[in-house]
């Protein structure tokens, strides 16, 4: 497992978040996880 920092654009703002992923995980899946995490935190 590794920690990856990702910048996600959500509602015209940039958010930096970290996700813990397997080394074999694709960039698309990592990006998807980061976007879901930001949406959960900021979409109320």
DAWONOR-V94805 format. One record per pair of residues at least 24 apart in sequence whose ideal C-beta (glycine too) atoms are under 6 Angstrom apart, sorted by sequence separation. I is the first residue (numbers start at 1). J is the second residue. D is the distance in Angstrom with one decimal. If there is no record, write none. Layout:
I_J_D + I_J_D
//
This chain:
4_30_5.7 + 8_34_5.3 + 8_35_5.3 + 6_34_3.9 + 10_38_5.0 + 8_38_4.6
//
